[in-house]
Amino acid sequence: MIRQLTLCLATAALAVAGSSASAAILAQDSYIVGPGEYTAGGLNAQTGASSVGFSAPWSVNSANLQVEAGGILDGDADTTLPSNGQGKFLSAPGAFSANFRRADRLLAAPAPAGSTYYMSHLLNAGSSTGPNQNYAFVGFGGFVAQQTIEGTANNLFGAFTGFVGDGAGGVDLVVRSRTGAAAGGIGTTVLVPDAANTTFNVVMALEFNNPGDTVRYWVNPTDFANGEAGLTASSTINGAIPGFQLSAVSDMARLSIMTAGFDRSLFWDESILADTVADLRPVPEPTTLLLAVLAIGAVVRRVR
């Protein structure tokens, strides 16, 4: 029995190692807070040792864009575990919230086979703290400045999800992407109206030049094992947006978070960019895996 359990443990470890080696994840950040990882507080210049697929630390123009301990977005409210963490925009109502706030982290030049990018984010908008309900977004794409995400100038490349004001003091969950070849043209597709204080897993596929650019989206899917068909069958909301989301693979250049006129907290977690649907499932954080190994070890000791 001991030999069998030991063999099972070894097999599981090899499976994890093999999965990591063959994974098609292009970039992932779980915002882990703990020794060797992120330090809770301002995000600027931090890296996160467990994040993959990035070539530079975070560049952030506001200390209100932070990482904090606690993993409530992915279902773990135990803030004592060092492997938990999530990104947070800490709202400061008034003149501060009217300003454009941005955090960016450069990718390590991903080039997926077939030119299809799959991306997912967990996100949640908190309760209103003031009159400004403009927007807050997270996504993978090209350089994002205020005029690009707002569509007043320049070219918006990539696919972004987040929250925009609904005109009545609330916020809607949306996808924002480019709608055509002209500079500045963007579209905002409402996925869920009145979406505050709810956690969503938004999955997007950006199809580049096959034959034309399209963003497909799914809200809260549960089947990641059966490709896009599984996402569609298991999601609460899904659809497609034609447009001109990239002009070249090099436009998929960074992970960005941006807010303006947003008197709410924004929480985000498990930012993943991949070239297969299966790799969008959040992987176990280090402490989760360690606890599983210790549990098997405890069984071995009891058998002895």
FENHURA-V612055 format. One line per field, one symbol per residue. ss: DSSP state (h for helix, s for strand, l for the rest). phi: phi as a letter, one per 20 degrees, with the letter a starting at -180 (. if undefined). psi: psi as a letter, one per 20 degrees, with the letter a starting at -180 (. if undefined). Layout:
# FENHURA-V612055
ss: ???
phi: ???
psi: ???
This chain:
# FENHURA-V612055
ss: lhhhhhhhhhhhhhhhhhhhhhllssssslllsllllsllsslllllllllslsllllssllllssssllshhhlslllllllllssssllllllhhhlsssssssslllllhhhsssssssssslllllllsssssssssllllhhhhllllllllsssssssslllllsssssssslllllllssssssslllllllssssssssllllllsssssslllllllhhhhhhhhllssssssllllllhhhllssssssssslllsssssssssllhhhhlllllhhhhhhhhhhhhhhhhhhl
phi: .ffffffffffffffffffffdfdfebbcdlfdrgmdfdgpgegmecnfefcnddbffdcebffecdcfocffdnceffeffefrbebeefcgofgffeedbcccfeelfbffnldddbbbebbdfffcaeecfbbccrdrefddgfefemeamdedocccrccfencndcdecddbfdafffnfcccdfecfldflcecdddcddedlbecfbddcbdlfcddecmffffffdeebbrbcfrbfcdagffedaeccbcblcebfddbblfccbdcfgfffgeffgffffffffffffffffff
psi: gghghgggggggghggghghhjqkphqppjlppapibqppbpipjrgohiqqjqiqrqopjpiiorpqqplhhkjojnjipiiqqqqpooqnqbhgiiqppqpqpprlmqnqpikoppqqppqppaqpjaipleqpqqrpbaporghghikirapopapqqbqqqjikiaqqprpprqiahqpiorqoopgoqmjqkppqoppqpopolmhrpqpqqpplqiojikbhgggghiqhpraqoqbmhqiqhiinirpqpqqplnlqqppqrmopprjqghiippqprghggghgghgghhgghhh.
